[in-house]
Amino acid sequence: MGISDNIKILRERYGLTQQELAEIAGVTNKAVSAWESGLSEPRMGAIEKIAKKYNLKKSNIIEDNGMVISDGELPYTIAAHFDGDDYTEEEMQEILKYAKYIKSKRK
């Protein structure tokens, strides 16, 4: 699992379209598509923007299995805001969906 897989996982985890991730990274949606298909890799500046936005380490995006912490768990930055609470995968998905919904109301 390399950069292309990590980017796909990150985008799916946060419910982002390729266009939304492109805007965060400062690139086109075609660039994101090329990253995910393994045709190209993001520049460090794009990786830094994505990592900063989601409070991830750059290694989470760059390294093999970077989006997998241990035992198949994925890094959740939002979980840091819920001191010590354990959430199931389904609950985290609901939290992320709700956060996206709230964000969409800003426009």
C-alpha positions as CSV (number, residue, x, y, z in Angstrom):
1,M,0.0,0.0,0.0
2,G,1.8,3.1,-1.3
3,I,1.0,6.7,-1.8
4,S,-1.8,6.0,-4.2
5,D,-3.6,3.8,-1.8
6,N,-3.0,6.2,1.1
7,I,-4.5,9.0,-0.8
8,K,-7.5,6.9,-1.8
9,I,-8.0,5.9,1.9
10,L,-7.6,9.5,3.1
11,R,-10.1,10.8,0.6
12,E,-12.7,8.1,1.3
13,R,-12.1,8.4,5.1
14,Y,-12.9,12.1,5.1
15,G,-15.7,11.8,2.4
16,L,-13.9,14.0,-0.1
17,T,-14.3,14.1,-3.8
18,Q,-11.2,14.3,-6.0
19,Q,-12.1,17.9,-6.6
20,E,-12.3,18.7,-2.9
21,L,-8.9,17.1,-2.2
22,A,-7.5,18.9,-5.2
23,E,-8.6,22.2,-3.7
24,I,-6.9,21.4,-0.4
25,A,-3.7,20.3,-2.1
26,G,-3.7,23.3,-4.5
27,V,-3.8,21.0,-7.6
28,T,-6.3,19.9,-10.2
29,N,-8.7,17.0,-9.8
30,K,-6.9,15.3,-12.7
31,A,-3.7,15.4,-10.6
32,V,-5.5,13.7,-7.7
33,S,-6.8,11.1,-10.2
34,A,-3.3,10.5,-11.4
35,W,-2.0,10.1,-7.9
36,E,-4.7,7.6,-7.0
37,S,-4.0,5.6,-10.2
38,G,-0.3,5.6,-9.5
39,L,0.5,7.5,-12.7
40,S,2.2,10.2,-10.7
41,E,3.0,11.2,-7.1
42,P,2.2,14.4,-5.3
43,R,4.9,17.0,-4.7
44,M,5.9,17.6,-1.2
45,G,4.1,20.9,-1.0
46,A,0.8,19.2,-1.8
47,I,1.5,16.5,0.7
48,E,2.2,19.1,3.4
49,K,-1.0,20.9,2.7
50,I,-3.1,17.7,3.0
51,A,-1.2,16.6,6.1
52,K,-1.7,20.0,7.8
53,K,-5.4,20.1,6.9
54,Y,-6.0,16.7,8.5
55,N,-3.4,16.9,11.3
56,L,-1.6,13.9,9.9
57,K,2.1,13.2,9.6
58,K,3.5,13.4,6.1
59,S,4.6,9.8,6.5
60,N,0.9,8.8,6.8
61,I,0.6,9.9,3.1
62,I,4.1,8.9,1.8
63,E,5.0,5.6,3.5
64,D,3.7,2.1,2.7
65,N,0.7,1.5,5.0
66,G,1.0,5.0,6.2
67,M,-2.7,5.3,6.7
68,V,-2.8,2.1,8.8
69,I,-1.6,2.6,12.4
70,S,-2.0,-0.9,13.8
71,D,-4.4,-3.8,13.7
72,G,-6.0,-2.2,10.6
73,E,-6.9,1.0,12.4
74,L,-6.7,4.2,10.5
75,P,-5.5,7.6,11.9
76,Y,-8.4,9.7,13.0
77,T,-7.6,13.3,13.8
78,I,-11.1,14.0,14.8
79,A,-10.9,11.4,17.6
80,A,-8.4,13.5,19.4
81,H,-11.2,15.9,20.2
82,F,-13.1,13.2,22.1
83,D,-10.6,12.5,25.0
84,G,-10.5,8.8,25.7
85,D,-13.8,7.9,24.1
86,D,-13.8,4.7,22.1
87,Y,-15.8,4.8,18.8
88,T,-16.6,2.0,16.5
89,E,-15.7,2.3,12.8
90,E,-19.4,3.0,12.1
91,E,-19.6,5.7,14.7
92,M,-16.5,7.4,13.3
93,Q,-18.1,7.4,9.9
94,E,-21.2,9.0,11.3
95,I,-19.1,11.7,13.0
96,L,-17.2,12.4,9.8
97,K,-20.4,12.6,7.8
98,Y,-22.0,14.9,10.3
99,A,-18.8,17.1,10.3
100,K,-19.0,17.3,6.5
101,Y,-22.7,18.2,6.6
102,I,-22.0,21.0,9.1
103,K,-19.2,22.3,6.9
104,S,-21.5,22.2,3.8
105,K,-23.9,24.5,5.5
106,R,-21.2,27.3,5.7
107,K,-21.5,27.9,1.9
